[in-house]
Amino acid sequence: MKRKIFTVLGLMSGTSMDGVDVSLIKTDGHDYFEQISNEFYEFSNELYKDLISLRKKINELKDLDENIVSIGEIEKKFTIFNAKIINEFVKKNGPKPELIGFHGQTVYHNVKEKISKQLGDGNLLSQLTNCTVVNNFRKQDIDNSGQGAPLTPIFHYLISKQINKKKKLTYPLNIINIGGITNVSTILGNKEIQKEIFAYDIAPGNCLIDEWMRKNSNKKFDENGFLASSGKVNELILNQSIDNFQISSIKDSMDINDFDISFAKGLNLEDGCSTLNEFTAYLISEGLKKINQVNNIEVKNFIICGGGRKNKKLVENIYKYFGDKKLIIKDIDVYQFDGDFIESQAFGYLAVKRILNLPITFPTTTRCENPSLGGQIIKNY
């Protein structure tokens, strides 16, 4: 029987809180996937400041209830912004989607408390766009004793299968997403997903460097790693930080609040960037080595995506700290996938999975007890 092909919109706003990635795709929720168009929409300065401030308040208090009024107000602003850009996007790119995968904006993620809060009112978005919305993707996995993250490995698996059809890949393979946190999908082959894909949060990604830039400049990130390249690493601070900080387990989900930049205090802008870049690269390389140890394999073929892939100094430092000249890291863009929009495309794909009642997480990806559905289906128009 021929499977239905859905035209679906995926929305993703990451830990940088700078805006929303929007992707229009076609997929059957199984093996078929086609990219149509992608756009990035930057938040207004007001909304950006509201989101940053709210996340800071929530994480200082470790309490969502204390901020319930602020959450409601900012969530409404955030949702209206998403509705506006959806309508702009559809007008410009068309066609109108049948479905919207709405990840929302994470403001608090604490698996020990079984809480993962994403701003985004699915009911309001559905009403404003006249479209069915799937949101709240993480709750069912957490309720099923999972970590609630990472959610994209099943989409990484699909991408690897598509790439493999055109250009034979060498397995085992790691797909590394360097967003705020660095997560990795380890793919052993392309035949049976529950036996051939493993996933981990392994280290910070852009979060430390981004926070440093926000606190010490009027910029939101270190473009292409330029400032890190022009600065000087403070070896004493770097080595002390490496000695004093260990990631206990790559099997636990991570949040940007698991890390901080206090150890770089007192450094100038460039040297702070350079030192944090090295620290981040060291932790990423150690996480990649741990994946090999945990699975008793040797993965030397990596495909890299996410905003961090553009930080040339970071990628260079990962090579250095991994310490294997046979290591191959390829930008996903060389395979005709846009590395900036993998996650927004993924949430479009995951939305269709939910409509079809198909699982999106597995014991090997989030440590859930059983394969889990993900997302709440909302039709409010």
C-alpha positions in Angstrom: 0.0 0.0 0.0 1.3 3.4 -1.0 2.1 5.6 2.1 0.6 9.1 2.4 3.1 11.9 1.9 2.7 14.8 4.3 3.6 18.4 3.7 4.8 19.5 7.1 6.4 22.5 8.7 9.1 22.1 11.4 10.0 24.8 13.9 13.0 24.9 16.2 14.4 27.5 18.5 17.5 26.4 20.2 19.4 27.3 23.4 21.0 30.4 21.8 17.5 31.9 21.9 18.3 34.1 18.8 15.4 33.1 16.7 13.4 30.3 15.0 14.5 27.9 12.2 11.6 27.1 9.9 11.7 24.1 7.5 9.1 22.9 5.0 9.5 19.2 4.2 7.6 16.3 2.6 7.7 13.0 4.4 5.8 9.7 4.9 7.1 9.5 8.4 9.1 6.4 7.5 11.8 6.4 4.8 10.7 9.1 2.5 12.0 12.6 3.1 12.3 15.7 0.8 13.6 19.1 1.7 11.5 22.0 0.2 12.6 25.2 1.8 14.2 26.7 5.0 14.3 30.1 6.6 15.7 31.6 9.8 13.7 34.3 11.6 15.5 36.4 14.2 13.7 37.4 17.4 13.1 41.0 18.1 15.5 42.4 20.7 12.7 42.7 23.2 11.7 39.0 22.8 15.3 37.9 22.9 15.9 39.7 26.2 12.6 38.4 27.7 13.6 34.8 26.9 17.1 35.1 28.2 15.9 36.8 31.4 13.1 34.2 32.0 15.5 31.3 31.6 17.9 32.8 34.0 15.2 33.4 36.6 13.8 29.9 36.3 17.2 28.3 36.6 18.2 30.4 39.6 15.1 29.5 41.5 14.8 26.0 40.1 11.1 26.5 40.2 8.6 27.0 37.4 5.7 27.9 39.7 7.5 31.0 41.0 7.5 32.3 37.5 4.1 31.2 36.3 2.9 34.7 35.4 6.0 35.6 33.5 6.0 32.3 31.7 2.4 32.8 30.6 3.1 36.3 29.3 6.3 35.5 27.4 4.9 32.2 26.1 2.0 34.2 24.5 4.5 36.6 22.8 6.7 33.7 21.7 3.7 31.8 20.2 2.4 34.9 18.4 5.9 35.5 16.9 5.9 31.9 15.6 2.4 32.3 14.1 3.5 35.5 12.4 6.6 33.9 10.8 4.7 30.8 9.7 2.2 32.9 7.8 5.1 35.0 6.3 7.0 31.8 5.4 4.0 30.1 3.7 3.2 33.3 1.8 6.8 33.4 0.5 7.5 29.7 0.0 4.2 27.8 -0.1 2.5 25.4 -0.1 0.4 25.5 3.1 1.4 22.7 5.4 -1.0 20.0 6.6 0.8 19.9 9.9 3.2 21.9 12.1 5.9 20.3 14.3 6.4 22.9 17.1 9.3 22.2 19.4 9.0 25.5 21.4 11.7 27.2 23.4 13.3 25.2 26.2 13.6 27.3 29.4 14.1 24.5 31.9 15.3 20.9 31.5 15.8 18.7 34.6 15.4 15.0 34.1 15.9 14.2 37.8 12.7 16.2 38.5 11.1 14.8 35.4 10.6 18.3 34.0 11.3 19.6 30.6 9.6 23.0 29.9 9.3 24.4 26.4 7.5 27.7 25.9 4.9 27.5 23.2 1.1 27.4 23.3 0.0 24.7 20.8 -3.6 25.6 21.1 -3.0 29.3 20.2 -0.6 28.4 17.4 -3.2 26.1 15.9 -5.9 28.7 16.1 -3.7 31.5 14.6 -2.4 29.3 11.7 -5.5 27.2 11.0 -3.4 24.1 11.1 -2.9 21.0 13.2 0.0 21.3 15.6 2.1 18.7 17.3 4.1 20.0 20.3 5.3 18.9 23.8 7.6 16.2 22.2 9.6 15.3 25.3 6.9 14.6 28.0 6.0 11.0 27.0 9.6 9.9 26.9 10.3 11.4 30.3 7.1 9.7 31.7 8.5 6.5 30.3 11.7 6.9 32.4 13.6 8.4 29.5 15.9 11.4 29.5 13.7 13.5 27.2 16.7 14.1 24.9 18.2 13.8 22.4 15.1 13.5 20.1 16.8 13.8 16.7 18.6 10.5 16.4 15.8 8.8 14.5 16.0 11.6 11.9 19.8 11.3 11.8 19.3 7.6 11.0 17.0 8.5 8.1 19.5 11.1 6.8 22.3 8.5 7.0 20.2 6.0 4.9 19.5 8.7 2.3 23.2 9.7 2.1 24.2 6.0 1.9 22.0 5.4 -1.2 24.0 8.1 -3.1 27.4 7.9 -1.5 28.3 4.7 0.3 29.0 5.5 4.0 31.5 3.7 6.2 30.0 2.3 9.3 30.0 2.7 12.3 29.3 6.4 11.9 28.7 9.3 14.3 26.4 12.2 13.4 27.4 15.1 15.7 25.1 17.9 16.3 26.8 20.9 17.9 24.0 23.1 19.2 23.9 24.5 22.7 24.7 21.0 23.8 26.6 18.5 21.7 24.7 15.4 21.0 25.8 12.4 19.0 23.9 9.7 17.1 26.1 6.6 16.7 24.8 4.5 13.8 26.2 1.0 13.4 24.4 0.2 10.1 21.2 0.9 8.2 19.0 -2.1 8.5 17.3 -2.2 12.0 16.9 1.0 13.9 16.5 -0.4 17.4 19.7 -2.4 17.2 21.8 0.0 15.1 21.4 3.5 16.6 22.6 4.8 20.0 22.5 8.4 21.1 24.1 10.6 23.8 24.5 14.1 25.1 28.3 14.3 25.5 29.4 17.8 26.2 28.6 21.5 25.9 28.4 22.8 22.4 28.0 26.5 21.7 26.5 27.3 25.1 29.6 28.4 26.9 31.1 30.5 24.1 27.7 32.1 23.4 27.2 33.0 27.1 30.7 34.5 27.2 29.9 36.6 24.1 26.6 37.8 25.5 28.1 38.8 28.8 31.2 40.5 27.4 30.2 42.0 24.1 27.2 43.1 22.1 27.3 39.9 20.0 25.5 36.6 20.5 28.2 34.2 19.3 31.7 34.0 18.0 31.2 33.9 14.2 33.3 31.2 12.6 35.5 31.0 15.7 37.2 34.3 14.7 37.7 35.7 18.2 38.9 32.3 19.5 41.5 32.2 16.7 42.7 35.7 17.5 42.9 35.1 21.3 45.4 33.3 23.5 44.5 30.2 25.5 45.1 30.7 29.3 46.7 27.3 29.8 46.6 27.5 33.6 42.9 28.2 33.7 42.2 25.6 31.0 44.1 22.8 32.7 42.6 23.6 36.1 39.1 23.5 34.5 39.8 20.2 32.8 41.2 18.8 36.1 38.2 20.0 38.1 35.4 19.1 35.8 34.4 15.7 34.6 31.3 14.6 32.8 30.0 11.7 34.9 28.1 9.9 32.3 27.2 10.3 28.6 24.1 8.3 29.3 22.5 11.2 31.1 20.7 14.1 29.3 22.5 17.4 29.6 21.3 21.0 29.9 23.2 24.3 29.5 22.9 24.8 33.2 25.1 21.9 33.9 28.0 24.2 32.8 29.2 27.7 33.6 31.8 30.1 32.5 32.9 31.5 35.9 36.4 30.0 35.6 37.1 32.3 32.7 36.3 35.5 34.7 38.9 38.1 34.3 40.1 37.2 30.8 39.7 39.6 28.0 37.1 38.9 25.2 39.4 37.1 22.8 41.3 35.1 25.4 38.1 34.0 27.1 36.7 32.8 23.7 39.9 31.0 23.0 40.1 29.3 26.4 36.3 28.3 26.4 36.7 27.0 22.8 39.5 24.7 23.9 37.6 23.6 27.0 34.5 22.8 24.9 36.6 20.9 22.2 38.3 18.9 24.9 35.0 17.8 26.5 33.6 16.9 23.1 36.6 14.8 22.1 36.5 13.0 25.5 32.8 12.3 25.0 33.5 10.8 21.6 36.1 8.6 23.1 33.6 7.5 25.8 31.2 6.5 23.1 33.8 4.2 21.6 34.5 2.7 25.0 30.9 2.2 26.0 30.1 0.4 22.7 33.4 -1.3 22.3 33.8 0.1 18.8 36.1 2.4 17.0 34.2 5.2 15.2 36.5 7.5 13.0 33.9 8.7 10.5 31.9 11.7 11.7 29.3 13.9 10.0 28.8 17.2 11.7 25.8 19.5 11.8 24.4 22.4 13.9 25.7 25.9 14.3 28.9 24.8 15.9 30.1 23.2 12.7 30.8 26.7 11.4 33.2 27.5 14.3 36.3 26.5 12.5 38.5 26.8 15.5 36.2 24.5 17.5 36.3 21.8 14.8 40.1 22.2 14.6 40.4 21.7 18.3 38.2 18.6 18.3 40.6 17.1 15.8 43.6 18.1 18.1 42.1 16.6 21.3 40.7 13.5 19.7 44.3 12.8 18.7 43.8 10.4 15.8 45.1 11.4 12.4 42.7 8.9 10.7 39.7 10.8 12.1 37.4 12.1 9.3 34.9 14.9 10.1 32.6 16.0 7.2 30.2 18.9 7.2 26.7 17.6 6.5 26.4 20.3 3.8 28.7 18.4 1.5 25.9 15.8 1.2 23.3 18.5 0.2 21.7 18.8 3.6 21.7 22.3 5.2 23.4 21.8 8.6 21.6 24.9 10.0 18.2 23.3 9.6 18.6 19.6 10.6 16.7 20.0 13.8 13.8 22.1 12.4 13.4 19.5 9.7 13.6 16.8 12.3 10.6 18.2 14.2 8.6 18.2 11.1 9.4 14.5 10.6 8.7 13.7 14.3 5.3 15.4 14.0 4.3 13.0 11.2 5.6 10.1 13.4 3.2 11.2 16.1 0.2 11.4 13.6 1.1 7.8 12.6 1.5 6.7 16.2 5.1 5.6 15.6 7.8 5.9 18.3 10.4 8.5 18.1 12.7 7.5 21.1 14.1 4.1 22.1 15.9 2.6 25.1 19.2 3.0 23.1 18.6 6.8 22.4 17.1 8.2 25.6 17.2 5.3 28.1 13.4 5.1 28.1 11.9 1.8 29.2 10.1 1.1 26.0 9.9 2.8 22.5 8.0 6.0 23.1 5.7 8.2 21.1 6.4 11.9 21.3 4.1 14.9 21.0 0.6 16.2 21.6 -1.7 16.6 18.7 -3.7 19.8 18.7 -6.4 20.9 16.3 -8.0 24.2 17.4 -9.6 25.8 14.4 
